[in-house]
Amino acid sequence: TAYYMYGRIAKKYKLYDIVLFRQAECAAAIEDEKTAIEKYKQLLKSYASSPIAPLASYSLGQAFLRTGDRQRAEEQFNLTAKHFADTDYALGSYYYIAELNRNKDKNLAIAYWLKYIALAPSGRFSPESVNELESIGAALSSKDKKLVGIALYMNQNYSKALDYFNQLPLSDSWYWRAMCNKQLGNRGAALAQLETGIKNRYYNDLDDSKLKNAMTSYAELCKSSKDVCWQNILLWSDRARDFALYNRAQLLPSEQARALYEQIYKHYPKGDYASDALWNLFWYECNKGNYNSAIALGKKHLATYANTAASPAVHFWLGKIYEKRNNRREAEHFYKIVLKSFPDNYYAFRANGRLNYLKDGTDNWWRTSPEIRLPSEVNEGKLPYSYQEIANKYGTHPTELILLGDYDTALMFMEKDPFFESWVKLQYGAITSSIVTARNAMSKLFDKPDRTNPRWKLIYPILYSEEINRHAELNRLDPVIVLSLMKEESHFNPYARSSSNALGLMQLLPHTAKDIARWRKLGPINHNDLFVPTVNIRLGTAYLRYAKDTFNGNMLFSVAAYNAGPGAVQKWIKTLPQTDMDRFVENIPYSQTKTYVKKVFGTYWNYKRIYGFEGNG
């Protein structure tokens, strides 16, 4: 029926290439391969440049294969690989070419299976390609064995991968042997191989990301102190030294770390860690009250690094320094830059507070508003662009496809636009993936859109509002802070499980959840209960209320305690100055908790500014 309905559409219809493709799919579904082949051919002849042509070409090869026409199938897969070389369909074609030559040209088949796993070691056909190479008894070179081992590793077959890597010289396989042994729990073997590889500098063929992973794994597995581990790495390695210096600096007291940050900025000024190193030098002087030195370093940072992760912090603290010096004009200048250039950052939240203080003497600091109520769930998401914007940028095909609900095909015409991809994932219920896709895309935009732009709501959807409102009210909590904490804990994945076995939406440890349930007389709780949203939210809000009561309503301390535990926060309160709470946050000793506090309150700020909750300032 669908096939004949498509057949009633006029050829002049602007989406006729999609019509032909859908007709071919319908014909294939009812096993009318002759008609499917005819429609695919018609599409490729008349619409060779259509975004759907690569898929049509690949599907035509599969249709020939289903009819038993192996020669024409191979010809078509070769055409797909040639004309659409940069697509996933070319990769799939390599696998099929290999399969079609399995009994005809063994060497050609081997070459294409190896080509596939070299280009797509974690691809759909990677395990089958390895199995075929083994079953055919392929004589593999050392290079080929390494490719097969990597493919097995990427598909989590660590034992079998290790068998392949063990056939290679240690100098060429140490990294992969170590990674396999680490996954298999062979700590000693992994540590020895990592030490051998880094110490002997067997890393010429490793890219920086793998070398850094090797260094991090060594520090993780090493039985010595972490400082000693990173000292060893610095003694051995002549690559990624700024990475090693930075990691060691993060472990040391500020006085000792300062010298390492100076090395990074001096010797690797264009490296990935130079901006953060200079920020740390700036903060060292600022924290000591050496404001002239701090201003000089801050302005050097702004002149050298225009838009890095540290830029909002440098701008904000320059504003604070000038505010402390009663230079209101300069303070406002830097605070306003933070709000304009980094509107979604934690420091925009704080810059807004300081600007309010300079204006009328009120900075809400980290105070929250328990009287707020979340609206009904806002997770359907408006399109990230208007139809006119889509038509102007990508033509009218995708607008029509969106109206018809054919989102996946629309995405082909929109060159995999990340915000639209995020929106499509949201329609399919892939909430976590949708948020991460939109967040990563927004981070790459130098000029951020206005807070009313619908792209923001893809990053900050409102979910579980009924449960959050109910339990926030019972516990006298601001539901927006609960929502923010939940987003940062799990990205709204009710089945989230951390490496430390924290579970569910609000990432509760099972023993903590049992304690809360006992205090609240909620009955027995097992770890599977924590994957139930209502249970997790009830217990998570109860724990946050406990932290709030422990710290007399101070939500900064409460959020920190949710991450680090009340005992750690009580210790910091005793040892860290509290005359400036912005300074207190920067000096939190646990880097994970410091980052956590900034993320949660940054998210709190974004929910309030995007949805216009009362008290946004």
N, C-alpha and C positions, 0 to 999 in steps of 0.2 A: 504493500500500500504506500509506504513512504517513497519507494522508487518511482511509482507512477505519479505521486503528488509532485515530486521534484521534476518529473518529466513535463508537467504542465507549466513550468516557469519559462518565460520567454528567454531566448538566447541573448537578448540585449540587456538583460538584468545585470547590474554591475557586479554582482557576486556569482556570476555564472561559473567561474572556475571552482568555487566552493560547491555549487550545485552538482557539477560533474563529479567532484570528489565524493560527495555524499551518495550520489547514485552508484558509483563504483563500490563504495562500502556496502550499500544495501544489496547489490548484486552478489558480492562476495559472501555476505551473511546468509543468503539463500542458496549458496553454492552454484550460482550462475557465473562461473569464472570467465566464460567467453564475453559476456556483457561487461563484467568488471574490467577486463583487459581493454576492451574497446573504449570504455569511458576514461580510464587512466591515460590511454594513448591520445585521445581527443584533448584531454586537459593539457598534456605535455606539449602537444603540437600547437595549440592555440594560446596557451598561457605559460610559455616557457620561463618567464621571469616572475611568475606568481610566487609569493612566499610559501605556498603549499606545494609547489612543484617538487622540492626535494623529497617530501613524504610520498607524493604521488609516484615518483620515479622508483623509490624503494618498495612501495606497495605493489607496483607493477612487477618488479622482480619476484616478489613473494607469490603473486598470482600465477606467474609462469611456473614457479616451483610447485605450486599446489596442483597444477594440471599435468605435471610430469615432464614439462618441456624444459629440461635442464640446460640445454644449449642457449635458448633465448633468456632463461633466467640469469645465467652467468653473464651474458652480454649486457643485460639490463643492470645488474649489480656493478659491472665495470663502468657503465655509463654514469651511474649514480656516484660512484667513487671519483670519477673524473670531473664531472660537472658540478658536484656539490661537495667538494673535498673538505671544506671546513665545517661540515655538519656531522651530527651523530649518525645520520643515515649512511654516510660514507664509511664510518666505523663498522656499522652493522653489515654493510656490504662486504667488507673484508672477511668477516666471519663466514658469510654465505659462499663467497668465492672459494674459500678454503674447503668448506664442506662439499661443494660441487666438484672439487678436484681430488677429493680424498682417495678415490679408487682409480683416478685417471692420471693425475700428475702429482705424485706424493710430495716431491720437493716444492712444487708451487703451493700446495696445501699447507705444508709446514711454514713456508715463508709468510703466508697470509695469517695463519693463526698467531705466529710470533709478532707480526705487524699489529694485529689487533690488541694483543696483551701489552705491547710496548706503549701503545697510544691510549689504551683504556684498561689499565690493570684492575680497576674495580668495576669494570663495565658488566653489563647483563650477561654477555657471552664469555666472560673471562674464565669462569670455572670449566665451562664446556670446552673451551679452547685448550686448556691445560689437560683435561681428560683425553681429548683427541690426540694431542701430542704424545701422551704416555701410551695410549692404546695402539697408536701406529708405530711405536718404537722409534721415534725420531732421535737421530743422533744430534745431540745439542752441544754447541760450543759453550765455553765458559760464560760468554756474554748472554747466550740464550738461557742458560741455567739461572743466571741472575734475574732475567726478565720473568721467568716462570716462578722463581722464588718470591719476587716482589708481588706478582699477581696473587699467589697463594696467601701471602701476608695480608694484602689488601682485602682479601675475602675471609680473613680471620682463621685461616687454616695454618696456624703457627707451627705445629709439629712438622707437617709436611714441608712447609716453607724452609724450616731449619735444615731438613735433610738436603735440600738443594744448596743452601748457602754453605753447608759444611763441606760440599764438594769443591768449593772455590778457595783460593788463597785468602788467608785471614786479612791481608792488606786490602783486598777488594770486597770483602764481605762483612767486616767487623761490625759495621753499623747495623746491618740487617740481622746478623746473628744476635747482637745485643738486644734489639727490639723484640725478636722472637722469644728469647730467653726471659726478657722482662715480662712479656705477656704470659708466659708459661709458669712464672713464679720462680724461675731459676736465677735468683738474685746474684749469687756469687759469680756464675758464668757471665751474666750480663755486665756486671761491674768490671770484671777482668777484661772483657772485650772492649768496653768503652774506654777504659784506661789505656789499653794497647793502642786503640785507634787514634785517640787524641794525643797521647804522649809521643807516638811515632809519626804523627802528622800524616796518617793515611786518609786524609780527607780531601784530596784534590778534586775528586769526582763528586763530592757532596755539595749540594747547594747550601746557602746560609741557613735556611730554615731547618734542614736536617742536622747540620752541625750544631745549631743552637739547641735542638731537641736532644742531641747526644750529650751536650754539656749539662742541660737541665736534668736529664736522666741520671747522669753520673752523680750530680750533687744530691739527687733524691735517694739514690741507692747507697751512696758512700756512708760508711759507719762513723767516719770522723765528723767533727762539727761542720756545719754548712760553710762557715768561713774558711776552714782549712780546705774543704773540697774545691771552693772557687779559687783559692790561692793555688792549688795544684793545677787547675785548668789554666790559670794565667801563666804559670811557670812553663807549661807544656805547649800551649797553642799560640800560633802567630796569626790566627784568623778569628774574627768575631770577638776581638778583645774588648771592644766597647760594651758588648753584651755581657761579657764576663765581669768586667769592671763594675758595670751598673748593678748586676745581681749581687756582687759582693758588697757594694756600697749600701744596698738596701738592708743588709744584715747588721751594719755597724752603727755605733753611736755617731751622732752628727759630727763631732770633732774629727773622727777618723774617716768618716764617709766623705767629708769635704775634700780631702786630698784626692780621692778617687774621682769625684765629680769634676774636679779641676783637670785631671788627666783626660777625661772623656771629652770635655769641651775644648781643651787645647789641642789634642791629637786627632780627634774625630769630629770636627765641627759640623760636618755634613752628614754624619751618621744618624741612625734612628734614635739614639739616646742623648744626643747633644742638647736638644731643647729642654728635655726633662732634667738633665744634669745642670744646666744653667739656671733653671727654675729652683732647683734644690740649693744652689749657691746663693741665689737671691733670697730664698726663704731663710737660710741660715743667718744671713745678716739682718733680715727683718725681725726674726725671732729673737735675736740678741739685742735688738734696739739700735743697731747701727744703720740708721735710716739713710744717711748720705751714701754709704756703700751700696745699700739695697737699691736705692733709686738709680744709681749708675748701672748696676747689674740688670735691673728691670728694664731700663730703657735700651740697654744693649740687647736684651732678649727681644724686645719689640722690633728693633731695627733688623735683627738677624733672622727671626723666625715669625713669619707673618700670621700663620694660622695653624698652630699645632695644639696638641692636647693640653699643653701647659699654658697656652695663651690666655684663656679666661682667668686662671689663677693669678697670673702676673698682673694683668690689668686690675683685677679686684684689689689685690694687696697694694698696688701703687695708690689706688684710691684710698685705702685704709691709712696708708702712711701720710698722705696729704691731709686726710681728715684729722689724724692725730696732731698734725702741725697746724690745724685751724686754717688750712688753705682750701676753703670750701669750693672754690671755682675748679681747681685741679681735681679735687676728689670727685665732684659731680661729673667732670669730663671723663674720667676713667670708668666710673660706674655706668655711665650712659653707653660707653663703647661696649661694655660687657652685655648690657641689655639688647643693644642693637645687633651686634655681631655674633653673639653666642646666646640667643634667647632661650634655648632649651637646656642650658647648662646649669648645674648646681650653683655656680657663682652668679648667674643671673638672678636666681632666687635670693641670694644674699645681697647682691648689688641693689635689687629692688627694695630690700629692707633698709639699707643704708640711705638710699635716696629719700625714702619716706621719712626717715629720722631727720635728715637734713631739712626736709620740707616742713614737717610739723611735730617732730620730736617723738614719733612712734615707729619703732622697729619691732615687728612681732616675733623676731628671732625664729625659734623653732616651735613656737606655740601653735597648737592646732585647734580645730573648731568642732567639738562633739555634736553640736546642734545641726550640722550640715547633713543632708540626706542625698544619696546618689539617685539619679533618675533611673528609669528602667534601663535594662541592658542596652548599650549602644555598641553593638558589635557587627551590625550588618554593613556599616561603612558606606558612605557615599562614594561615588566614583572619585578617584584622585584628581581627575581633570573634567572640565565640562566637555560635552560632545563637540562643541566648536573648537576647543583646544585640541582635542584628539584629531579632528578632521584636518585642522591646519597643519598639524605635525606629521600625521601618519596617513592622511587621506580618508575617504569616506567608507572604505571597506570595514575597518574595525568598528566604527560607530554602528553600522548596520548589524554587524555580528553581535555586538554587545546587546543591542535591543532585542535580538533574537535569542539571547542567552547562550550563544556559542562562544564562551570566553576563551577556551583553549586556542581556537582558531584565530580569534581576535589578537591573542598574544603573539602569534606568528607574524601578524601584520604590524605589530607595534614593537618589533625588534627586541622582544623580551624586556620592555620597560619595567624597571624594578618596582615602581609604585603600583602599576597596574597588575604586575605579577603578585604583589602582596595582596591586592584587592581580590584577585581571583582565588588565591589560597584561602582568604577569609570566607568567600562564598562556599567553599568546599569544607569549611570547618577546621582547617589547619591553622589554628589560632597562633600557636607559638611560632611556626615558620613564617606566617604572615607578618607578625610583629618584627621578627629579626630581619626579614627582607627589607621592610620599610625603614627600620632603624638604620641599617647599614647604608641604604641609599641616601637617607637624610644626612648622615654624617659626611658624605662626600660633597654635599652642596655648600659652596662658600657663602652664598646669599640665601639665608633661610626664608621660607615663605611666611606670610602673616599668620598669626595664631588661629585665624578662622579657616585657614586652608584645610580641606578635608584630608590631606596627606598626614596631618598630625594625628588624626583619630585612628589611622591605621597602626601607628606606633603605640597609641594610648587609648585602647578600647575600654569600655566599661563592661565588665562581666560579673556575674554572681552578685548583682546589686541587691537583690532581695535578701539573700543570706547575710551579706556584709552589713546592710543597714540594720537587720534584726540584732545581730550579735554585737555590732558596734554600739548600738543604743543600750543593750543590756550591760555592756562593760564601760559605758561612758567614754567611748573612743570616737575620734573623727573617722568616719568611714572612708574618707579619701586617703588617710594615712594607711589604713588597712589595705585598701586597694593598691596603693603604691608599693607597700611592702610585699604584697602577694605577687605583683607584677615582677618585681626584682628577684624574688625568691624562685619563682617557677615559670614565669612568662605564661601563667594561667594553664599550665599543663597539670591536670589533677593526678597524673601518674608519674610525676617527676620524682626521681630518686638521685640524690647527690652521692659523691664518692664517700662521704661520711655516713651514708644511709639515712639522711634526712628525707622525709617523704611528703608527697602531696603538695597542694597549692601553697601552703604556708611553711613547707619544709620543716616539719617537726621530727625530732629524733624520737624513736619509739619509747625510750625510757622517760623522756620529758613529757610526752603525751600521757603516759600512764600516771605520772605524778600529778599532772593537771587534772586528769579524770578522777583521781582519788581525792584531791583537794575539793573539787566541785561536786563530789558524790555522783559521778556520771556513770558509774558501773564499769565493768571490765572493758578494756580496749586492747585489740590486737593490731599488728602492723597493717593488715589489709584494710582495717577501718579507716586508716589515714588516707587512703586513696578515694574515700567518699567525700565529695566537696562539703556537704553539710557538717560532717563530723570534723573535718580538718579545720574549717573556718571557726566552728564553735571552740575547739581547743586552742587554735592559734590566737584568736582574739582574747581568750581567757589568759593565755600566757603573756600577751602584750599588756593586758590590764594588770597582771601581777607585777610586771616590770614598771608600769606607770605608778602603781602604788608604792613600790620599793623606792622610787626616786621622786616621790612627792609631786607627781604630775609632770615632771620634766620629760618631754617627749624626745629630746635629743639623747638624753641618757637612756631612755626606754628603748629606743630603736637600736642604739649601740649595744644594749644588754641583750636584745633579741638575737643579735649575731654572736656576741662574744661571751655572754653570760653575765649576770648581775655582779658576781664576785670581781671580775676583771674591771668592770666599770667603777665599782666602789673603790678599788685600788687607784685607778686613774684620778678619781675625784680628790683623793688624798694627796696625790703627788704632783698633779699638773695645775698650774695657775688657772683661775677661773675669772680673772678680771676682764678678759676678752674671750668670749666663747667661740668666735671664729678661730682664734689662736688655739683654743683647746682642741677643736676638731683637727687642725693641721698637726697637732702633736700627739694624737692618739697613737700609742705604740704599735698596735696591731695594724699593719697596712691593709689587711683584708677588711677589718672593721671600719677603718677610716674611709676606704672606698665605698663600703656598704652604706654608711651614713650619708655620704654625698649622693650616692645613687638613689636611695629611697627619698631623700628630701628634694633632690632634683626632679624625680618623678612626681612627687607631691606638688611641686611648683608647676610642672607641666600640666597635670590634670586640672589644677585650679585655673591656670591661664587659658587653656584650650576650651574648657567647658564653662568658664565664667562663674565658678562657684563664689559665693559671697566670701569676702575676706581676702580676695586675690590681691588687693592693693592696686 
